[in-house]
Amino acid sequence: MDTQLRGWRTFAGIIFYLVGAFNVIGGLAALFKEEFFLVDGEKLLVADYTAWGWFLLILGLVQLIAGAGILKDRGWARLVGVALAMMSAVLHIAFLVAFPIFGLLSISLSIAVVYGLVVGPDPDKGRV
């Protein structure tokens, strides 16, 4: 594997661990300390705190598993990683109301993961 490509995949795997850890922490915070998210009312755009917390916790754990697969250069992990990173970026739009800095950080890191996983070798160098 090309050194540059390996570097991007390693970068994506490490950042995916970070995004997964953020989601686990966000899920636990939503489950155990609802006042952590500063919004009015009992709902966080589409779900209550308990449902959102469980969803984020499970998403984060699956992202951690996929991150390990990405670092081991497993093909399934790249596909799962792209899908989960895109899902995470879209779903964190709901966090923008409650926690704008965390939401923007999670969205940005998820986009970086997608880029790191889909970037390929330079076609001008004759490699596919």
DRENLO-748168 format. One record per residue (C-alpha): residue number from 1; x, y, z; chain. Coordinates in Angstrom, 1 decimal. Layout:
k:NUM	x:X	y:Y	z:Z	c:A
...
END
This chain:
k:1	x:0.0	y:0.0	z:0.0	c:A
k:2	x:1.2	y:3.5	z:-0.8	c:A
k:3	x:2.7	y:5.3	z:2.2	c:A
k:4	x:0.5	y:8.4	z:1.7	c:A
k:5	x:-2.6	y:6.2	z:1.5	c:A
k:6	x:-1.6	y:4.3	z:4.6	c:A
k:7	x:-1.1	y:7.7	z:6.3	c:A
k:8	x:-4.6	y:8.9	z:5.4	c:A
k:9	x:-6.1	y:5.6	z:6.6	c:A
k:10	x:-4.2	y:5.8	z:9.9	c:A
k:11	x:-5.3	y:9.4	z:10.3	c:A
k:12	x:-8.9	y:8.4	z:9.6	c:A
k:13	x:-8.8	y:5.5	z:12.1	c:A
k:14	x:-7.4	y:7.6	z:14.9	c:A
k:15	x:-9.9	y:10.4	z:14.3	c:A
k:16	x:-12.7	y:7.9	z:14.1	c:A
k:17	x:-11.7	y:6.7	z:17.6	c:A
k:18	x:-11.9	y:10.3	z:18.7	c:A
k:19	x:-15.4	y:10.8	z:17.2	c:A
k:20	x:-16.5	y:7.5	z:18.7	c:A
k:21	x:-15.2	y:8.5	z:22.1	c:A
k:22	x:-17.0	y:11.9	z:21.8	c:A
k:23	x:-20.3	y:10.1	z:20.9	c:A
k:24	x:-19.9	y:7.7	z:23.9	c:A
k:25	x:-19.3	y:10.7	z:26.2	c:A
k:26	x:-22.2	y:12.6	z:24.7	c:A
k:27	x:-24.4	y:9.6	z:25.1	c:A
k:28	x:-23.5	y:9.1	z:28.7	c:A
k:29	x:-24.0	y:12.8	z:29.4	c:A
k:30	x:-27.4	y:12.7	z:27.9	c:A
k:31	x:-28.3	y:9.6	z:29.9	c:A
k:32	x:-27.0	y:10.7	z:33.3	c:A
k:33	x:-26.9	y:14.5	z:33.3	c:A
k:34	x:-29.6	y:16.0	z:31.2	c:A
k:35	x:-28.9	y:19.5	z:32.3	c:A
k:36	x:-25.5	y:19.2	z:30.6	c:A
k:37	x:-27.2	y:20.1	z:27.3	c:A
k:38	x:-28.6	y:23.6	z:27.6	c:A
k:39	x:-31.9	y:23.5	z:25.8	c:A
k:40	x:-35.4	y:24.4	z:26.8	c:A
k:41	x:-38.0	y:21.7	z:27.1	c:A
k:42	x:-37.8	y:17.9	z:27.4	c:A
k:43	x:-36.9	y:17.1	z:23.8	c:A
k:44	x:-33.6	y:17.4	z:21.9	c:A
k:45	x:-35.1	y:18.2	z:18.4	c:A
k:46	x:-36.1	y:14.6	z:17.5	c:A
k:47	x:-35.9	y:12.5	z:20.7	c:A
k:48	x:-35.8	y:12.7	z:24.4	c:A
k:49	x:-32.5	y:12.7	z:26.3	c:A
k:50	x:-32.7	y:9.0	z:27.1	c:A
k:51	x:-33.3	y:7.9	z:23.5	c:A
k:52	x:-30.7	y:10.3	z:22.2	c:A
k:53	x:-28.2	y:9.1	z:24.9	c:A
k:54	x:-28.6	y:5.4	z:24.1	c:A
k:55	x:-28.4	y:6.1	z:20.4	c:A
k:56	x:-25.1	y:8.1	z:20.8	c:A
k:57	x:-23.7	y:5.5	z:23.2	c:A
k:58	x:-24.3	y:2.7	z:20.7	c:A
k:59	x:-23.1	y:4.7	z:17.7	c:A
k:60	x:-19.9	y:5.6	z:19.6	c:A
k:61	x:-19.2	y:2.0	z:20.6	c:A
k:62	x:-19.7	y:0.8	z:17.0	c:A
k:63	x:-17.5	y:3.6	z:15.8	c:A
k:64	x:-14.7	y:2.5	z:18.2	c:A
k:65	x:-15.0	y:-1.0	z:16.8	c:A
k:66	x:-14.9	y:0.3	z:13.2	c:A
k:67	x:-11.9	y:2.5	z:14.1	c:A
k:68	x:-10.0	y:-0.6	z:15.2	c:A
k:69	x:-10.9	y:-2.3	z:11.9	c:A
k:70	x:-9.8	y:0.8	z:9.9	c:A
k:71	x:-6.4	y:0.8	z:11.6	c:A
k:72	x:-6.1	y:-2.9	z:10.7	c:A
k:73	x:-7.0	y:-2.0	z:7.1	c:A
k:74	x:-10.1	y:-4.1	z:6.9	c:A
k:75	x:-12.3	y:-3.3	z:3.9	c:A
k:76	x:-15.6	y:-3.7	z:5.8	c:A
k:77	x:-14.3	y:-1.1	z:8.3	c:A
k:78	x:-13.8	y:1.5	z:5.6	c:A
k:79	x:-17.3	y:1.1	z:4.3	c:A
k:80	x:-18.8	y:1.1	z:7.8	c:A
k:81	x:-16.6	y:4.0	z:8.7	c:A
k:82	x:-17.7	y:6.2	z:5.8	c:A
k:83	x:-21.4	y:5.3	z:6.5	c:A
k:84	x:-21.1	y:6.0	z:10.3	c:A
k:85	x:-19.1	y:9.1	z:9.9	c:A
k:86	x:-21.6	y:10.5	z:7.4	c:A
k:87	x:-24.5	y:9.5	z:9.8	c:A
k:88	x:-22.7	y:11.1	z:12.7	c:A
k:89	x:-22.1	y:14.4	z:10.9	c:A
k:90	x:-25.8	y:14.6	z:9.9	c:A
k:91	x:-27.1	y:13.6	z:13.3	c:A
k:92	x:-24.9	y:16.1	z:15.1	c:A
k:93	x:-26.8	y:18.9	z:13.5	c:A
k:94	x:-29.3	y:18.2	z:16.3	c:A
k:95	x:-26.5	y:19.0	z:18.8	c:A
k:96	x:-26.0	y:22.5	z:17.3	c:A
k:97	x:-28.9	y:23.9	z:19.3	c:A
k:98	x:-27.8	y:22.3	z:22.6	c:A
k:99	x:-24.0	y:22.3	z:22.3	c:A
k:100	x:-22.8	y:24.2	z:19.2	c:A
k:101	x:-19.0	y:23.8	z:19.8	c:A
k:102	x:-19.3	y:20.1	z:20.4	c:A
k:103	x:-21.6	y:19.7	z:17.4	c:A
k:104	x:-19.4	y:21.6	z:15.0	c:A
k:105	x:-16.3	y:19.7	z:16.2	c:A
k:106	x:-18.0	y:16.4	z:15.8	c:A
k:107	x:-19.3	y:17.3	z:12.3	c:A
k:108	x:-15.8	y:18.6	z:11.3	c:A
k:109	x:-14.0	y:15.4	z:12.5	c:A
k:110	x:-16.6	y:13.2	z:10.8	c:A
k:111	x:-16.0	y:14.9	z:7.5	c:A
k:112	x:-12.2	y:14.5	z:8.0	c:A
k:113	x:-12.8	y:10.8	z:8.6	c:A
k:114	x:-14.8	y:10.4	z:5.4	c:A
k:115	x:-12.0	y:12.2	z:3.5	c:A
k:116	x:-9.3	y:10.1	z:5.0	c:A
k:117	x:-11.2	y:6.9	z:4.1	c:A
k:118	x:-12.1	y:7.7	z:0.5	c:A
k:119	x:-8.9	y:9.4	z:-0.6	c:A
k:120	x:-7.0	y:7.2	z:-3.0	c:A
k:121	x:-3.7	y:7.1	z:-4.7	c:A
k:122	x:-2.9	y:9.7	z:-7.4	c:A
k:123	x:-4.2	y:8.3	z:-10.8	c:A
k:124	x:-1.4	y:10.2	z:-12.6	c:A
k:125	x:1.2	y:7.9	z:-10.9	c:A
k:126	x:-0.3	y:4.9	z:-12.6	c:A
k:127	x:-1.7	y:3.2	z:-9.4	c:A
k:128	x:-5.3	y:2.4	z:-8.8	c:A
END
